[in-house]
Amino acid sequence: MLVGIIVGILAGFLAGQIMKGSGYGIIVDLVLGLLGGVVGRFVLGMVGIGAWGLIGSILVSTFGAILLIWIVRQVRSSRGSV
């Protein structure tokens, strides 16, 4: 469980940095990383890519968190233009 939380925080932080953000705070980074792990495993699993080990889990979670950040930004920008 502790490893999962650490992976979530790290993945959320990395996603925030990659998406040119300054991070969202430790709680939101954790949530993004944990949800990103679920989304990343689902999306990458559909194309036959899995995660092995700690590094693989971090990469998959980061990918999912990046995808979530991108979706949230798209929804926010579409709401602003209406």
PDB file of N, CA, C and O in Angstrom:
ATOM      1  N   MET A   1       0.825  -1.190   0.000  1.00  0.00           N
ATOM      2  CA  MET A   1       0.000   0.000   0.000  1.00  0.00           C
ATOM      3  C   MET A   1       0.873   1.259   0.000  1.00  0.00           C
ATOM      4  O   MET A   1       0.605   2.205  -0.741  1.00  0.00           O
ATOM      5  N   LEU A   2       1.905   1.265   0.824  1.00  0.00           N
ATOM      6  CA  LEU A   2       2.793   2.423   0.881  1.00  0.00           C
ATOM      7  C   LEU A   2       3.490   2.633  -0.462  1.00  0.00           C
ATOM      8  O   LEU A   2       3.652   3.768  -0.911  1.00  0.00           O
ATOM      9  N   VAL A   3       3.897   1.549  -1.094  1.00  0.00           N
ATOM     10  CA  VAL A   3       4.551   1.658  -2.402  1.00  0.00           C
ATOM     11  C   VAL A   3       3.582   2.243  -3.419  1.00  0.00           C
ATOM     12  O   VAL A   3       3.977   3.062  -4.249  1.00  0.00           O
ATOM     13  N   GLY A   4       2.316   1.831  -3.367  1.00  0.00           N
ATOM     14  CA  GLY A   4       1.302   2.365  -4.278  1.00  0.00           C
ATOM     15  C   GLY A   4       1.098   3.855  -4.098  1.00  0.00           C
ATOM     16  O   GLY A   4       0.928   4.583  -5.076  1.00  0.00           O
ATOM     17  N   ILE A   5       1.112   4.313  -2.857  1.00  0.00           N
ATOM     18  CA  ILE A   5       0.955   5.747  -2.582  1.00  0.00           C
ATOM     19  C   ILE A   5       2.160   6.515  -3.100  1.00  0.00           C
ATOM     20  O   ILE A   5       2.013   7.582  -3.696  1.00  0.00           O
ATOM     21  N   ILE A   6       3.344   5.977  -2.876  1.00  0.00           N
ATOM     22  CA  ILE A   6       4.565   6.638  -3.362  1.00  0.00           C
ATOM     23  C   ILE A   6       4.566   6.698  -4.890  1.00  0.00           C
ATOM     24  O   ILE A   6       4.909   7.726  -5.474  1.00  0.00           O
ATOM     25  N   VAL A   7       4.181   5.592  -5.536  1.00  0.00           N
ATOM     26  CA  VAL A   7       4.093   5.563  -7.001  1.00  0.00           C
ATOM     27  C   VAL A   7       3.087   6.596  -7.473  1.00  0.00           C
ATOM     28  O   VAL A   7       3.341   7.304  -8.448  1.00  0.00           O
ATOM     29  N   GLY A   8       1.937   6.694  -6.793  1.00  0.00           N
ATOM     30  CA  GLY A   8       0.911   7.665  -7.167  1.00  0.00           C
ATOM     31  C   GLY A   8       1.396   9.100  -7.063  1.00  0.00           C
ATOM     32  O   GLY A   8       1.180   9.904  -7.970  1.00  0.00           O
ATOM     33  N   ILE A   9       2.049   9.415  -5.961  1.00  0.00           N
ATOM     34  CA  ILE A   9       2.567  10.775  -5.774  1.00  0.00           C
ATOM     35  C   ILE A   9       3.613  11.091  -6.835  1.00  0.00           C
ATOM     36  O   ILE A   9       3.584  12.163  -7.439  1.00  0.00           O
ATOM     37  N   LEU A  10       4.529  10.168  -7.063  1.00  0.00           N
ATOM     38  CA  LEU A  10       5.585  10.380  -8.050  1.00  0.00           C
ATOM     39  C   LEU A  10       5.007  10.526  -9.457  1.00  0.00           C
ATOM     40  O   LEU A  10       5.415  11.408 -10.213  1.00  0.00           O
ATOM     41  N   ALA A  11       4.064   9.664  -9.801  1.00  0.00           N
ATOM     42  CA  ALA A  11       3.452   9.726 -11.128  1.00  0.00           C
ATOM     43  C   ALA A  11       2.679  11.030 -11.318  1.00  0.00           C
ATOM     44  O   ALA A  11       2.768  11.651 -12.378  1.00  0.00           O
ATOM     45  N   GLY A  12       1.934  11.445 -10.318  1.00  0.00           N
ATOM     46  CA  GLY A  12       1.203  12.714 -10.404  1.00  0.00           C
ATOM     47  C   GLY A  12       2.139  13.898 -10.529  1.00  0.00           C
ATOM     48  O   GLY A  12       1.886  14.817 -11.309  1.00  0.00           O
ATOM     49  N   PHE A  13       3.223  13.880  -9.761  1.00  0.00           N
ATOM     50  CA  PHE A  13       4.222  14.950  -9.844  1.00  0.00           C
ATOM     51  C   PHE A  13       4.858  14.996 -11.229  1.00  0.00           C
ATOM     52  O   PHE A  13       4.975  16.063 -11.832  1.00  0.00           O
ATOM     53  N   LEU A  14       5.269  13.833 -11.729  1.00  0.00           N
ATOM     54  CA  LEU A  14       5.898  13.775 -13.051  1.00  0.00           C
ATOM     55  C   LEU A  14       4.940  14.248 -14.140  1.00  0.00           C
ATOM     56  O   LEU A  14       5.336  14.979 -15.048  1.00  0.00           O
ATOM     57  N   ALA A  15       3.694  13.833 -14.048  1.00  0.00           N
ATOM     58  CA  ALA A  15       2.701  14.251 -15.047  1.00  0.00           C
ATOM     59  C   ALA A  15       2.512  15.759 -15.015  1.00  0.00           C
ATOM     60  O   ALA A  15       2.418  16.392 -16.067  1.00  0.00           O
ATOM     61  N   GLY A  16       2.455  16.341 -13.826  1.00  0.00           N
ATOM     62  CA  GLY A  16       2.329  17.799 -13.702  1.00  0.00           C
ATOM     63  C   GLY A  16       3.513  18.523 -14.321  1.00  0.00           C
ATOM     64  O   GLY A  16       3.341  19.561 -14.960  1.00  0.00           O
ATOM     65  N   GLN A  17       4.713  17.985 -14.137  1.00  0.00           N
ATOM     66  CA  GLN A  17       5.907  18.602 -14.705  1.00  0.00           C
ATOM     67  C   GLN A  17       5.942  18.443 -16.221  1.00  0.00           C
ATOM     68  O   GLN A  17       6.301  19.379 -16.936  1.00  0.00           O
ATOM     69  N   ILE A  18       5.578  17.279 -16.706  1.00  0.00           N
ATOM     70  CA  ILE A  18       5.595  17.025 -18.146  1.00  0.00           C
ATOM     71  C   ILE A  18       4.563  17.884 -18.859  1.00  0.00           C
ATOM     72  O   ILE A  18       4.799  18.356 -19.971  1.00  0.00           O
ATOM     73  N   MET A  19       3.425  18.083 -18.220  1.00  0.00           N
ATOM     74  CA  MET A  19       2.352  18.867 -18.833  1.00  0.00           C
ATOM     75  C   MET A  19       2.545  20.361 -18.583  1.00  0.00           C
ATOM     76  O   MET A  19       1.603  21.142 -18.720  1.00  0.00           O
ATOM     77  N   LYS A  20       3.738  20.751 -18.223  1.00  0.00           N
ATOM     78  CA  LYS A  20       4.124  22.150 -18.022  1.00  0.00           C
ATOM     79  C   LYS A  20       3.337  22.832 -16.916  1.00  0.00           C
ATOM     80  O   LYS A  20       3.033  24.023 -16.998  1.00  0.00           O
ATOM     81  N   GLY A  21       3.015  22.079 -15.898  1.00  0.00           N
ATOM     82  CA  GLY A  21       2.344  22.655 -14.743  1.00  0.00           C
ATOM     83  C   GLY A  21       3.331  22.784 -13.609  1.00  0.00           C
ATOM     84  O   GLY A  21       4.452  22.281 -13.681  1.00  0.00           O
ATOM     85  N   SER A  22       2.910  23.458 -12.569  1.00  0.00           N
ATOM     86  CA  SER A  22       3.777  23.573 -11.409  1.00  0.00           C
ATOM     87  C   SER A  22       3.384  22.561 -10.347  1.00  0.00           C
ATOM     88  O   SER A  22       3.774  22.680  -9.186  1.00  0.00           O
ATOM     89  N   GLY A  23       2.614  21.571 -10.753  1.00  0.00           N
ATOM     90  CA  GLY A  23       2.112  20.591  -9.800  1.00  0.00           C
ATOM     91  C   GLY A  23       0.797  21.091  -9.240  1.00  0.00           C
ATOM     92  O   GLY A  23       0.455  22.265  -9.379  1.00  0.00           O
ATOM     93  N   TYR A  24       0.076  20.209  -8.619  1.00  0.00           N
ATOM     94  CA  TYR A  24      -1.237  20.566  -8.096  1.00  0.00           C
ATOM     95  C   TYR A  24      -1.306  20.396  -6.591  1.00  0.00           C
ATOM     96  O   TYR A  24      -2.388  20.482  -6.009  1.00  0.00           O
ATOM     97  N   GLY A  25      -0.197  20.162  -5.963  1.00  0.00           N
ATOM     98  CA  GLY A  25      -0.177  19.891  -4.537  1.00  0.00           C
ATOM     99  C   GLY A  25      -0.127  18.382  -4.311  1.00  0.00           C
ATOM    100  O   GLY A  25      -0.483  17.602  -5.195  1.00  0.00           O
ATOM    101  N   ILE A  26       0.305  17.989  -3.156  1.00  0.00           N
ATOM    102  CA  ILE A  26       0.562  16.573  -2.912  1.00  0.00           C
ATOM    103  C   ILE A  26      -0.714  15.734  -2.976  1.00  0.00           C
ATOM    104  O   ILE A  26      -0.675  14.601  -3.456  1.00  0.00           O
ATOM    105  N   ILE A  27      -1.831  16.258  -2.507  1.00  0.00           N
ATOM    106  CA  ILE A  27      -3.081  15.485  -2.506  1.00  0.00           C
ATOM    107  C   ILE A  27      -3.580  15.268  -3.932  1.00  0.00           C
ATOM    108  O   ILE A  27      -3.926  14.145  -4.300  1.00  0.00           O
ATOM    109  N   VAL A  28      -3.621  16.315  -4.726  1.00  0.00           N
ATOM    110  CA  VAL A  28      -4.094  16.187  -6.105  1.00  0.00           C
ATOM    111  C   VAL A  28      -3.100  15.376  -6.930  1.00  0.00           C
ATOM    112  O   VAL A  28      -3.511  14.597  -7.790  1.00  0.00           O
ATOM    113  N   ASP A  29      -1.808  15.542  -6.688  1.00  0.00           N
ATOM    114  CA  ASP A  29      -0.806  14.721  -7.364  1.00  0.00           C
ATOM    115  C   ASP A  29      -1.028  13.237  -7.053  1.00  0.00           C
ATOM    116  O   ASP A  29      -0.936  12.388  -7.940  1.00  0.00           O
ATOM    117  N   LEU A  30      -1.320  12.940  -5.794  1.00  0.00           N
ATOM    118  CA  LEU A  30      -1.581  11.560  -5.390  1.00  0.00           C
ATOM    119  C   LEU A  30      -2.815  11.016  -6.106  1.00  0.00           C
ATOM    120  O   LEU A  30      -2.789   9.911  -6.648  1.00  0.00           O
ATOM    121  N   VAL A  31      -3.881  11.789  -6.107  1.00  0.00           N
ATOM    122  CA  VAL A  31      -5.118  11.342  -6.763  1.00  0.00           C
ATOM    123  C   VAL A  31      -4.892  11.159  -8.258  1.00  0.00           C
ATOM    124  O   VAL A  31      -5.318  10.157  -8.832  1.00  0.00           O
ATOM    125  N   LEU A  32      -4.222  12.123  -8.894  1.00  0.00           N
ATOM    126  CA  LEU A  32      -3.926  11.991 -10.327  1.00  0.00           C
ATOM    127  C   LEU A  32      -3.075  10.764 -10.603  1.00  0.00           C
ATOM    128  O   LEU A  32      -3.318  10.042 -11.570  1.00  0.00           O
ATOM    129  N   GLY A  33      -2.093  10.527  -9.773  1.00  0.00           N
ATOM    130  CA  GLY A  33      -1.227   9.364  -9.964  1.00  0.00           C
ATOM    131  C   GLY A  33      -1.965   8.055  -9.769  1.00  0.00           C
ATOM    132  O   GLY A  33      -1.786   7.118 -10.548  1.00  0.00           O
ATOM    133  N   LEU A  34      -2.799   7.980  -8.733  1.00  0.00           N
ATOM    134  CA  LEU A  34      -3.547   6.752  -8.481  1.00  0.00           C
ATOM    135  C   LEU A  34      -4.585   6.500  -9.575  1.00  0.00           C
ATOM    136  O   LEU A  34      -4.689   5.389 -10.095  1.00  0.00           O
ATOM    137  N   LEU A  35      -5.347   7.528  -9.919  1.00  0.00           N
ATOM    138  CA  LEU A  35      -6.301   7.382 -11.023  1.00  0.00           C
ATOM    139  C   LEU A  35      -5.576   7.146 -12.340  1.00  0.00           C
ATOM    140  O   LEU A  35      -6.047   6.395 -13.194  1.00  0.00           O
ATOM    141  N   GLY A  36      -4.427   7.795 -12.497  1.00  0.00           N
ATOM    142  CA  GLY A  36      -3.620   7.598 -13.696  1.00  0.00           C
ATOM    143  C   GLY A  36      -3.163   6.166 -13.841  1.00  0.00           C
ATOM    144  O   GLY A  36      -3.071   5.650 -14.954  1.00  0.00           O
ATOM    145  N   GLY A  37      -2.871   5.510 -12.708  1.00  0.00           N
ATOM    146  CA  GLY A  37      -2.486   4.102 -12.745  1.00  0.00           C
ATOM    147  C   GLY A  37      -3.605   3.234 -13.293  1.00  0.00           C
ATOM    148  O   GLY A  37      -3.367   2.327 -14.091  1.00  0.00           O
ATOM    149  N   VAL A  38      -4.823   3.516 -12.861  1.00  0.00           N
ATOM    150  CA  VAL A  38      -5.981   2.761 -13.344  1.00  0.00           C
ATOM    151  C   VAL A  38      -6.214   3.028 -14.826  1.00  0.00           C
ATOM    152  O   VAL A  38      -6.395   2.099 -15.613  1.00  0.00           O
ATOM    153  N   VAL A  39      -6.207   4.312 -15.199  1.00  0.00           N
ATOM    154  CA  VAL A  39      -6.435   4.685 -16.595  1.00  0.00           C
ATOM    155  C   VAL A  39      -5.314   4.154 -17.478  1.00  0.00           C
ATOM    156  O   VAL A  39      -5.566   3.607 -18.552  1.00  0.00           O
ATOM    157  N   GLY A  40      -4.079   4.317 -17.025  1.00  0.00           N
ATOM    158  CA  GLY A  40      -2.931   3.856 -17.803  1.00  0.00           C
ATOM    159  C   GLY A  40      -2.950   2.353 -18.025  1.00  0.00           C
ATOM    160  O   GLY A  40      -2.696   1.883 -19.134  1.00  0.00           O
ATOM    161  N   ARG A  41      -3.252   1.595 -16.969  1.00  0.00           N
ATOM    162  CA  ARG A  41      -3.333   0.138 -17.116  1.00  0.00           C
ATOM    163  C   ARG A  41      -4.445  -0.258 -18.077  1.00  0.00           C
ATOM    164  O   ARG A  41      -4.284  -1.184 -18.871  1.00  0.00           O
ATOM    165  N   PHE A  42      -5.576   0.447 -18.005  1.00  0.00           N
ATOM    166  CA  PHE A  42      -6.695   0.135 -18.887  1.00  0.00           C
ATOM    167  C   PHE A  42      -6.343   0.438 -20.343  1.00  0.00           C
ATOM    168  O   PHE A  42      -6.485  -0.424 -21.210  1.00  0.00           O
ATOM    169  N   VAL A  43      -5.884   1.658 -20.609  1.00  0.00           N
ATOM    170  CA  VAL A  43      -5.596   2.080 -21.986  1.00  0.00           C
ATOM    171  C   VAL A  43      -4.445   1.267 -22.576  1.00  0.00           C
ATOM    172  O   VAL A  43      -4.562   0.747 -23.685  1.00  0.00           O
ATOM    173  N   LEU A  44      -3.358   1.156 -21.859  1.00  0.00           N
ATOM    174  CA  LEU A  44      -2.216   0.417 -22.381  1.00  0.00           C
ATOM    175  C   LEU A  44      -2.496  -1.079 -22.441  1.00  0.00           C
ATOM    176  O   LEU A  44      -1.961  -1.777 -23.303  1.00  0.00           O
ATOM    177  N   GLY A  45      -3.328  -1.575 -21.533  1.00  0.00           N
ATOM    178  CA  GLY A  45      -3.719  -2.976 -21.577  1.00  0.00           C
ATOM    179  C   GLY A  45      -4.521  -3.306 -22.826  1.00  0.00           C
ATOM    180  O   GLY A  45      -4.451  -4.423 -23.338  1.00  0.00           O
ATOM    181  N   MET A  46      -5.283  -2.333 -23.318  1.00  0.00           N
ATOM    182  CA  MET A  46      -6.074  -2.547 -24.531  1.00  0.00           C
ATOM    183  C   MET A  46      -5.185  -2.751 -25.758  1.00  0.00           C
ATOM    184  O   MET A  46      -5.593  -3.406 -26.717  1.00  0.00           O
ATOM    185  N   VAL A  47      -3.990  -2.200 -25.732  1.00  0.00           N
ATOM    186  CA  VAL A  47      -3.070  -2.369 -26.857  1.00  0.00           C
ATOM    187  C   VAL A  47      -1.984  -3.402 -26.553  1.00  0.00           C
ATOM    188  O   VAL A  47      -1.025  -3.549 -27.310  1.00  0.00           O
ATOM    189  N   GLY A  48      -2.146  -4.109 -25.446  1.00  0.00           N
ATOM    190  CA  GLY A  48      -1.231  -5.201 -25.139  1.00  0.00           C
ATOM    191  C   GLY A  48       0.044  -4.804 -24.436  1.00  0.00           C
ATOM    192  O   GLY A  48       1.010  -5.567 -24.449  1.00  0.00           O
ATOM    193  N   ILE A  49       0.082  -3.628 -23.817  1.00  0.00           N
ATOM    194  CA  ILE A  49       1.270  -3.188 -23.092  1.00  0.00           C
ATOM    195  C   ILE A  49       0.970  -3.261 -21.605  1.00  0.00           C
ATOM    196  O   ILE A  49      -0.027  -2.710 -21.139  1.00  0.00           O
ATOM    197  N   GLY A  50       1.825  -3.934 -20.867  1.00  0.00           N
ATOM    198  CA  GLY A  50       1.642  -4.068 -19.424  1.00  0.00           C
ATOM    199  C   GLY A  50       2.793  -3.436 -18.676  1.00  0.00           C
ATOM    200  O   GLY A  50       3.784  -3.020 -19.277  1.00  0.00           O
ATOM    201  N   ALA A  51       2.660  -3.364 -17.364  1.00  0.00           N
ATOM    202  CA  ALA A  51       3.707  -2.793 -16.528  1.00  0.00           C
ATOM    203  C   ALA A  51       4.364  -3.897 -15.720  1.00  0.00           C
ATOM    204  O   ALA A  51       3.678  -4.734 -15.133  1.00  0.00           O
ATOM    205  N   TRP A  52       5.682  -3.903 -15.688  1.00  0.00           N
ATOM    206  CA  TRP A  52       6.426  -4.858 -14.880  1.00  0.00           C
ATOM    207  C   TRP A  52       7.323  -4.103 -13.928  1.00  0.00           C
ATOM    208  O   TRP A  52       8.125  -3.271 -14.353  1.00  0.00           O
ATOM    209  N   GLY A  53       7.198  -4.379 -12.666  1.00  0.00           N
ATOM    210  CA  GLY A  53       8.071  -3.793 -11.661  1.00  0.00           C
ATOM    211  C   GLY A  53       7.709  -2.359 -11.301  1.00  0.00           C
ATOM    212  O   GLY A  53       6.716  -1.803 -11.769  1.00  0.00           O
ATOM    213  N   LEU A  54       8.538  -1.793 -10.467  1.00  0.00           N
ATOM    214  CA  LEU A  54       8.311  -0.449  -9.949  1.00  0.00           C
ATOM    215  C   LEU A  54       8.391   0.605 -11.052  1.00  0.00           C
ATOM    216  O   LEU A  54       7.523   1.473 -11.146  1.00  0.00           O
ATOM    217  N   ILE A  55       9.418   0.533 -11.877  1.00  0.00           N
ATOM    218  CA  ILE A  55       9.591   1.520 -12.946  1.00  0.00           C
ATOM    219  C   ILE A  55       8.433   1.443 -13.933  1.00  0.00           C
ATOM    220  O   ILE A  55       7.918   2.473 -14.368  1.00  0.00           O
ATOM    221  N   GLY A  56       8.026   0.242 -14.286  1.00  0.00           N
ATOM    222  CA  GLY A  56       6.892   0.079 -15.196  1.00  0.00           C
ATOM    223  C   GLY A  56       5.616   0.657 -14.617  1.00  0.00           C
ATOM    224  O   GLY A  56       4.837   1.283 -15.337  1.00  0.00           O
ATOM    225  N   SER A  57       5.391   0.458 -13.329  1.00  0.00           N
ATOM    226  CA  SER A  57       4.210   1.009 -12.666  1.00  0.00           C
ATOM    227  C   SER A  57       4.237   2.535 -12.675  1.00  0.00           C
ATOM    228  O   SER A  57       3.213   3.178 -12.903  1.00  0.00           O
ATOM    229  N   ILE A  58       5.397   3.102 -12.431  1.00  0.00           N
ATOM    230  CA  ILE A  58       5.529   4.561 -12.450  1.00  0.00           C
ATOM    231  C   ILE A  58       5.261   5.095 -13.853  1.00  0.00           C
ATOM    232  O   ILE A  58       4.563   6.097 -14.011  1.00  0.00           O
ATOM    233  N   LEU A  59       5.808   4.438 -14.867  1.00  0.00           N
ATOM    234  CA  LEU A  59       5.607   4.895 -16.244  1.00  0.00           C
ATOM    235  C   LEU A  59       4.146   4.797 -16.674  1.00  0.00           C
ATOM    236  O   LEU A  59       3.611   5.724 -17.281  1.00  0.00           O
ATOM    237  N   VAL A  60       3.509   3.683 -16.362  1.00  0.00           N
ATOM    238  CA  VAL A  60       2.105   3.506 -16.734  1.00  0.00           C
ATOM    239  C   VAL A  60       1.228   4.508 -15.982  1.00  0.00           C
ATOM    240  O   VAL A  60       0.323   5.101 -16.571  1.00  0.00           O
ATOM    241  N   SER A  61       1.485   4.699 -14.705  1.00  0.00           N
ATOM    242  CA  SER A  61       0.710   5.659 -13.911  1.00  0.00           C
ATOM    243  C   SER A  61       0.925   7.087 -14.408  1.00  0.00           C
ATOM    244  O   SER A  61      -0.016   7.879 -14.461  1.00  0.00           O
ATOM    245  N   THR A  62       2.157   7.409 -14.769  1.00  0.00           N
ATOM    246  CA  THR A  62       2.446   8.744 -15.294  1.00  0.00           C
ATOM    247  C   THR A  62       1.724   8.959 -16.616  1.00  0.00           C
ATOM    248  O   THR A  62       1.152  10.025 -16.839  1.00  0.00           O
ATOM    249  N   PHE A  63       1.741   7.967 -17.493  1.00  0.00           N
ATOM    250  CA  PHE A  63       1.018   8.058 -18.762  1.00  0.00           C
ATOM    251  C   PHE A  63      -0.474   8.312 -18.511  1.00  0.00           C
ATOM    252  O   PHE A  63      -1.075   9.187 -19.135  1.00  0.00           O
ATOM    253  N   GLY A  64      -1.055   7.548 -17.603  1.00  0.00           N
ATOM    254  CA  GLY A  64      -2.479   7.721 -17.295  1.00  0.00           C
ATOM    255  C   GLY A  64      -2.770   9.087 -16.705  1.00  0.00           C
ATOM    256  O   GLY A  64      -3.779   9.705 -17.044  1.00  0.00           O
ATOM    257  N   ALA A  65      -1.900   9.568 -15.824  1.00  0.00           N
ATOM    258  CA  ALA A  65      -2.097  10.888 -15.220  1.00  0.00           C
ATOM    259  C   ALA A  65      -1.970  11.991 -16.269  1.00  0.00           C
ATOM    260  O   ALA A  65      -2.717  12.969 -16.230  1.00  0.00           O
ATOM    261  N   ILE A  66      -1.035  11.843 -17.201  1.00  0.00           N
ATOM    262  CA  ILE A  66      -0.900  12.810 -18.299  1.00  0.00           C
ATOM    263  C   ILE A  66      -2.182  12.818 -19.124  1.00  0.00           C
ATOM    264  O   ILE A  66      -2.682  13.881 -19.490  1.00  0.00           O
ATOM    265  N   LEU A  67      -2.705  11.649 -19.410  1.00  0.00           N
ATOM    266  CA  LEU A  67      -3.945  11.542 -20.166  1.00  0.00           C
ATOM    267  C   LEU A  67      -5.094  12.224 -19.420  1.00  0.00           C
ATOM    268  O   LEU A  67      -5.895  12.932 -20.030  1.00  0.00           O
ATOM    269  N   LEU A  68      -5.176  12.015 -18.113  1.00  0.00           N
ATOM    270  CA  LEU A  68      -6.219  12.664 -17.318  1.00  0.00           C
ATOM    271  C   LEU A  68      -6.075  14.183 -17.320  1.00  0.00           C
ATOM    272  O   LEU A  68      -7.066  14.897 -17.470  1.00  0.00           O
ATOM    273  N   ILE A  69      -4.858  14.680 -17.156  1.00  0.00           N
ATOM    274  CA  ILE A  69      -4.633  16.128 -17.178  1.00  0.00           C
ATOM    275  C   ILE A  69      -5.043  16.696 -18.529  1.00  0.00           C
ATOM    276  O   ILE A  69      -5.679  17.748 -18.591  1.00  0.00           O
ATOM    277  N   TRP A  70      -4.686  16.013 -19.606  1.00  0.00           N
ATOM    278  CA  TRP A  70      -5.031  16.475 -20.946  1.00  0.00           C
ATOM    279  C   TRP A  70      -6.553  16.534 -21.114  1.00  0.00           C
ATOM    280  O   TRP A  70      -7.084  17.509 -21.645  1.00  0.00           O
ATOM    281  N   ILE A  71      -7.250  15.490 -20.662  1.00  0.00           N
ATOM    282  CA  ILE A  71      -8.713  15.462 -20.782  1.00  0.00           C
ATOM    283  C   ILE A  71      -9.339  16.595 -19.978  1.00  0.00           C
ATOM    284  O   ILE A  71     -10.239  17.276 -20.471  1.00  0.00           O
ATOM    285  N   VAL A  72      -8.876  16.806 -18.748  1.00  0.00           N
ATOM    286  CA  VAL A  72      -9.415  17.887 -17.916  1.00  0.00           C
ATOM    287  C   VAL A  72      -9.186  19.237 -18.586  1.00  0.00           C
ATOM    288  O   VAL A  72     -10.082  20.081 -18.587  1.00  0.00           O
ATOM    289  N   ARG A  73      -8.026  19.450 -19.147  1.00  0.00           N
ATOM    290  CA  ARG A  73      -7.747  20.721 -19.824  1.00  0.00           C
ATOM    291  C   ARG A  73      -8.630  20.907 -21.054  1.00  0.00           C
ATOM    292  O   ARG A  73      -9.057  22.026 -21.341  1.00  0.00           O
ATOM    293  N   GLN A  74      -8.909  19.833 -21.781  1.00  0.00           N
ATOM    294  CA  GLN A  74      -9.788  19.919 -22.950  1.00  0.00           C
ATOM    295  C   GLN A  74     -11.203  20.273 -22.532  1.00  0.00           C
ATOM    296  O   GLN A  74     -11.855  21.101 -23.168  1.00  0.00           O
ATOM    297  N   VAL A  75     -11.677  19.651 -21.470  1.00  0.00           N
ATOM    298  CA  VAL A  75     -13.037  19.933 -20.981  1.00  0.00           C
ATOM    299  C   VAL A  75     -13.132  21.379 -20.498  1.00  0.00           C
ATOM    300  O   VAL A  75     -14.097  22.079 -20.806  1.00  0.00           O
ATOM    301  N   ARG A  76     -12.135  21.818 -19.745  1.00  0.00           N
ATOM    302  CA  ARG A  76     -12.143  23.200 -19.245  1.00  0.00           C
ATOM    303  C   ARG A  76     -12.107  24.218 -20.377  1.00  0.00           C
ATOM    304  O   ARG A  76     -12.809  25.228 -20.327  1.00  0.00           O
ATOM    305  N   SER A  77     -11.283  23.956 -21.407  1.00  0.00           N
ATOM    306  CA  SER A  77     -11.190  24.919 -22.511  1.00  0.00           C
ATOM    307  C   SER A  77     -12.458  24.915 -23.348  1.00  0.00           C
ATOM    308  O   SER A  77     -12.828  25.954 -23.894  1.00  0.00           O
ATOM    309  N   SER A  78     -13.131  23.784 -23.466  1.00  0.00           N
ATOM    310  CA  SER A  78     -14.375  23.755 -24.242  1.00  0.00           C
ATOM    311  C   SER A  78     -15.500  24.437 -23.478  1.00  0.00           C
ATOM    312  O   SER A  78     -16.390  25.018 -24.100  1.00  0.00           O
ATOM    313  N   ARG A  79     -15.491  24.386 -22.177  1.00  0.00           N
ATOM    314  CA  ARG A  79     -16.483  25.086 -21.382  1.00  0.00           C
ATOM    315  C   ARG A  79     -16.282  26.598 -21.432  1.00  0.00           C
ATOM    316  O   ARG A  79     -17.243  27.367 -21.408  1.00  0.00           O
ATOM    317  N   GLY A  80     -15.039  27.002 -21.500  1.00  0.00           N
ATOM    318  CA  GLY A  80     -14.740  28.433 -21.546  1.00  0.00           C
ATOM    319  C   GLY A  80     -15.114  29.081 -22.864  1.00  0.00           C
ATOM    320  O   GLY A  80     -15.345  30.289 -22.911  1.00  0.00           O
ATOM    321  N   SER A  81     -15.178  28.300 -23.939  1.00  0.00           N
ATOM    322  CA  SER A  81     -15.460  28.885 -25.249  1.00  0.00           C
ATOM    323  C   SER A  81     -16.957  28.879 -25.584  1.00  0.00           C
ATOM    324  O   SER A  81     -17.358  29.376 -26.637  1.00  0.00           O
ATOM    325  N   VAL A  82     -17.779  28.320 -24.694  1.00  0.00           N
ATOM    326  CA  VAL A  82     -19.228  28.247 -24.950  1.00  0.00           C
ATOM    327  C   VAL A  82     -19.908  29.471 -24.437  1.00  0.00           C
ATOM    328  O   VAL A  82     -21.126  29.597 -24.558  1.00  0.00           O
TER     329      VAL A  82
END
